[in-house]
Amino acid sequence: MGADFHKVPTPIALQRMARPMVRRHVLRSLTRLTVLFTADVTTLFLLRAVIRGARDHFWLGGRVAVVLGELVPPGTYPPLQLLVAVVLGLAALGTYASGDFRRSVPRLSAGTAIGFALMFWGRVWTDFHPAALLGFLLTTASGALALSIARLGIDLTVARLRPSARARTLFVSSPGHGEQDVQAPMFRKHGELEILGFISTGTTREPGALAHVDDLVGTIYRHRVETLIISGAVDSDTFAAVVDFGTLAGCEVFSVPRLMHKGIVKPQLVWRRGIPLVQLTRPSLKGRQLFLKRCVDIVLSGTLVLLLAPLFAVIALLVRLDSPGPVFFRQDRAGYSGKRFRMLKFRTMGVDADARKQELAHLNHTADPRLFKIPNDPRVTRVGALLRKWSLDELPQLLNVLMGHMTLVGPRPFFESDMSSYEEHHFRRLGAKPGITGLWQVSGRSSVMDFEEVVRLDQEYINNWSPWMDLKILARTFPAVLRRTGAF
């Protein structure tokens, strides 16, 4: 049976609050458009002023002025035409709409490129030379960077100075999901929603619930709810009633796909013959993403191997002189889609390290055999301790990257021997090639002692991958190594 929603105050009361609620949504949309448009206009004019100042008024010296004069001659980008072209490009890619598109660096970059290209197209036919193309690339990159920084600044400013701009949000959660929904980082970390609590949809009101679904009308009315999020396996009658009463009150109503709670699927809206469908796929990197990552891996790892060849030779010599045994430590690991490969490291332990693992198991500070970490491990050699301290033992994995077994950024590779103790969701880490560094490493490395947290970080990486995410992780890797965060 469906829930009894007809409690006082009546649905008529919701209709009365709908007009001011809709007015608030419209005002929020207009404010967003005004702020974004003003910020974009200001950013573009500042960028143009900087280029003109460096080119025409020698702010950065005569040489820079001469170079800019060749790359971006006066009159290249008339201000009004440039503004209209870039705004049209940004609008076409949805960066003025609600949601995440307005802060998407790829979309901001593409929209900026469209705008500058519209201006540059005329020069292709009238006054083209190689320097003009270089100038176009320079100004487009500068514009995209400036607009991305401006959008980030807006988010930070609003989160700090305008907490009242957050939408008052209520979850309608199936049994067992309410507390999990309210505490979910994905809804809280950006501060766009003011989470009021949750309404339970079970047979009785759950502990911690703001109300039971029978009192949905009254709860929306009393708390002036602006946004409803339906979460979990809510029955169809309750689902329909929540949508009806939520829209009646002028609320925005959203639904979280059921399996999103466990990170099992990634939803995407697709259209088939005019019918909207939500496609559910397992989170993993797709063909184009894998191809792009592979190109970057080959270029960067190849370059690093050449540059670090002298360091490789010095480390190899020290390892051989310090203790008997091979220079490299080779170990079978499970990579992308479970394919076995042999991972390389500089040897940091004695040759009997594996044989002594069982006798030292009681020293494992994680208490989890899947994360075997021992501070001051007695098996580690003198040179090995130095290599581990600065993560230099990982350098041979650049060869694994070149051979295609690994990638620069990704989940840490599996131990095949541990797979028998894994649960189903642990295997989702196989949706990407294992990496030399990743979210786990920059989040604390050995100081992250919960295996489930390691899995969560790896899954978060796979779900949210982008080239910019890889760059951010790489940028955070070097400070983490220098701080020796969690390294032993």
Secondary structure as UniProt FT lines:
FT   HELIX           11..56
FT   TURN            59..60
FT   HELIX           62..71
FT   TURN            74..75
FT   HELIX           79..92
FT   TURN            93..96
FT   HELIX           100..103
FT   HELIX           105..126
FT   HELIX           130..161
FT   HELIX           163..165
FT   STRAND          167..173
FT   TURN            175..176
FT   HELIX           178..183
FT   HELIX           185..188
FT   TURN            189..190
FT   STRAND          193..200
FT   TURN            207..208
FT   STRAND          211..212
FT   HELIX           213..215
FT   HELIX           216..223
FT   STRAND          227..231
FT   HELIX           236..248
FT   TURN            249..250
FT   STRAND          252..256
FT   HELIX           258..262
FT   STRAND          266..272
FT   TURN            273..274
FT   STRAND          275..281
FT   HELIX           287..307
FT   HELIX           309..322
FT   STRAND          328..334
FT   HELIX           336..338
FT   STRAND          340..346
FT   TURN            351..352
FT   HELIX           353..356
FT   HELIX           358..363
FT   TURN            365..366
FT   TURN            369..370
FT   TURN            375..376
FT   TURN            378..379
FT   HELIX           382..389
FT   TURN            390..391
FT   HELIX           392..394
FT   TURN            395..396
FT   HELIX           397..403
FT   STRAND          407..409
FT   HELIX           416..421
FT   HELIX           424..431
FT   STRAND          435..437
FT   HELIX           439..442
FT   TURN            443..444
FT   HELIX           445..447
FT   HELIX           451..463
FT   HELIX           467..483
FT   TURN            484..486
//
